[in-house]
Amino acid sequence: MTENSEVPFFSTGGPDGWSDREAPPWQVLAEPVVLPLDCQAFYLSHVGPYQGYAETVLGDSGAAWQLIHEVFVYIIAVAWSDLLDEPELEASTWEVLRSAVAYESRRNVNSSPSFFWRITFGHAMASSRLELAAEQDEVRQAIAQLPARQFDVMVLLYLMGRSRRDVAWLLGLHPNTVDHHRRLARRQLRKLLGGPVQRIAIEGEIA
């Protein structure tokens, strides 16, 4: 089975849509929302302390500012209506920020994606699973049933045509671990598709 190149796949921009590691390819998610007035007020009253915390941990004022901006505009603002229902709004938003700063402080900049990359990737994978499950093609329906890590690997390798090295970087895995999840996924797909009769081409191989 080969992918139909005329059918867009969950707003990735196509197989070459994420060649720039500094710019996530999922443009719908990458476009910032307009902050509601109460969210803007919350931002203005909290950005100073948040910036100070992030800068202290990261040791880089520019990186801290970019992270705070992304957390507010792309995460907190998007979930603002839900956050307002939380009994402790400040505690909830602080947890989001703390998680983002903790991730950025421990990641290897050259070998793993940014916090924003991880967030957009997670949203894209969730959307793609729903879309694949609704398609007529039995292979894509089967892929939608795979466990999370196997699903990620198969989508990136098989449907997006990304290299093993790219997949390892995006998922924060060793390339050998990518191979392990691919083997498990192919084994599971054989079961879901009814045995060795089904032939699935993946990176020039046959599952």
C-alpha positions in Angstrom: 0.0 0.0 0.0 1.3 3.5 -0.8 0.1 6.8 0.6 -2.1 8.9 -1.6 -0.1 12.1 -1.8 -3.2 14.1 -2.8 -4.8 13.5 0.6 -3.5 15.9 3.3 -2.6 14.1 6.5 -3.6 16.0 9.7 -2.2 19.4 8.7 1.4 18.3 8.8 2.3 20.3 5.6 3.2 17.0 3.9 6.3 14.8 4.3 8.6 17.9 4.1 6.5 20.0 6.5 8.8 19.8 9.4 12.3 20.1 8.0 13.0 23.2 10.1 13.4 21.9 13.7 12.8 25.4 15.1 9.4 25.8 13.4 6.7 23.2 14.1 4.9 22.2 10.9 1.3 22.0 12.3 0.3 25.5 11.3 -3.2 25.4 12.7 -1.8 24.7 16.1 1.1 27.1 15.6 -1.1 30.1 15.0 -1.6 31.9 18.3 -5.1 32.6 19.6 -6.3 36.1 20.7 -6.1 36.2 24.4 -9.4 37.0 26.1 -9.3 40.2 28.2 -9.3 38.4 31.5 -6.5 36.2 30.2 -4.5 39.2 29.1 -4.9 40.7 32.6 -3.8 37.5 34.2 -0.8 37.4 31.9 0.3 41.0 32.7 0.0 40.4 36.4 2.0 37.1 36.3 4.5 37.5 33.5 7.1 39.1 35.8 7.3 36.3 38.4 7.0 33.6 35.7 9.8 35.2 33.7 12.0 35.5 36.8 11.5 31.8 37.6 12.2 30.6 34.1 15.2 32.8 33.7 16.7 31.6 37.1 16.2 27.9 36.1 17.2 28.2 32.4 20.0 30.8 32.9 19.0 32.5 29.6 16.6 35.5 29.5 15.8 35.1 25.8 15.0 31.4 26.1 12.9 32.2 29.3 10.9 34.9 27.5 10.2 32.7 24.5 9.1 29.9 26.7 6.8 32.1 28.8 5.2 33.5 25.6 4.6 30.1 24.2 3.1 28.7 27.4 0.7 31.6 27.6 -0.3 32.1 24.0 -0.3 28.5 22.8 -1.3 26.6 25.9 -2.9 28.7 28.7 -4.9 30.9 26.3 -6.1 27.9 24.3 -7.3 26.1 27.5 -8.4 29.4 29.3 -12.1 28.6 29.5 -11.3 25.2 31.1 -8.7 26.7 33.5 -11.3 29.1 34.7 -13.3 26.1 36.0 -10.3 25.0 38.1 -10.7 25.7 41.8 -7.1 27.0 41.9 -6.4 28.9 38.7 -3.0 30.2 39.7 -1.9 26.7 40.9 -3.0 25.2 37.6 -1.3 27.7 35.4 1.8 27.5 37.5 1.9 23.7 37.1 1.9 24.2 33.3 4.7 26.7 33.5 6.7 24.6 35.9 6.4 21.5 33.6 7.6 23.5 30.6 10.6 25.0 32.4 11.5 21.6 33.9 11.4 20.0 30.4 13.5 22.7 28.9 16.0 22.7 31.7 16.8 19.0 31.3 16.6 18.5 27.5 19.6 18.4 25.2 19.0 21.2 22.8 20.8 19.4 20.0 19.2 16.0 20.4 15.6 16.6 21.5 12.7 18.9 20.5 11.6 22.0 22.4 8.6 22.0 24.8 6.4 23.6 22.1 7.4 20.9 19.6 6.3 18.3 22.1 3.0 20.0 22.7 2.2 20.4 19.0 3.3 16.9 18.3 1.1 15.5 20.9 -1.9 17.4 19.5 -1.1 16.3 16.0 -0.8 12.6 17.0 -4.2 12.7 18.9 -5.8 14.3 15.8 -4.2 11.8 13.5 -5.4 8.8 15.5 -9.0 10.0 15.1 -8.6 10.6 11.4 -7.0 7.3 10.7 -9.7 5.4 12.6 -12.3 7.0 10.4 -10.7 6.2 7.1 -11.7 3.3 4.8 -8.2 1.9 4.4 -7.8 -1.1 6.7 -4.1 -0.6 7.2 -4.7 3.0 8.5 -7.5 1.8 10.7 -5.2 -0.8 12.2 -2.4 1.7 12.8 -5.0 3.8 14.7 -5.3 0.9 17.2 -1.6 0.7 18.0 -0.3 1.7 21.5 0.9 5.3 21.7 4.7 4.9 21.0 4.2 2.3 18.3 1.6 4.5 16.8 3.9 7.5 16.8 6.7 5.5 15.1 4.5 4.1 12.4 2.8 7.4 11.6 6.2 9.2 11.2 8.0 6.4 9.4 5.3 5.0 7.3 2.7 7.7 6.6 5.0 10.7 6.7 8.1 9.1 5.3 10.5 10.5 7.9 13.9 9.0 8.5 14.8 6.8 11.4 17.1 9.6 12.6 14.4 12.2 12.5 12.0 10.0 14.3 14.5 9.3 17.1 15.1 13.1 17.5 11.4 14.0 17.6 10.5 11.2 20.0 13.6 11.7 22.2 14.6 8.0 21.6 17.7 6.2 20.6 17.4 5.0 17.0 17.6 1.4 18.2 14.6 2.0 20.4 12.7 3.3 17.3 13.5 0.0 15.6 12.2 -1.9 18.6 8.9 0.0 18.5 8.6 -0.5 14.8 9.1 -4.3 15.2 6.4 -4.4 17.9 4.1 -2.4 15.7 4.5 -4.6 12.7 3.9 -7.7 14.8 0.7 -6.1 16.2 -0.4 -5.0 12.7 -0.1 -8.6 11.4 -2.4 -9.7 14.2 -4.9 -6.9 13.5 -4.9 -7.5 9.7 -5.2 -11.2 9.8 -1.7 -12.6 9.5 1.1 -12.6 6.9 -1.3 -12.2 3.9 -1.3 -8.5 4.5 1.9 -6.9 3.1 2.7 -3.4 4.4 5.6 -1.5 2.8 7.5 0.5 5.4 10.7 2.3 4.3 11.2 -0.1 1.5 10.7 -3.1 3.8 7.8 -5.6 4.0 6.1 -6.1 7.3 
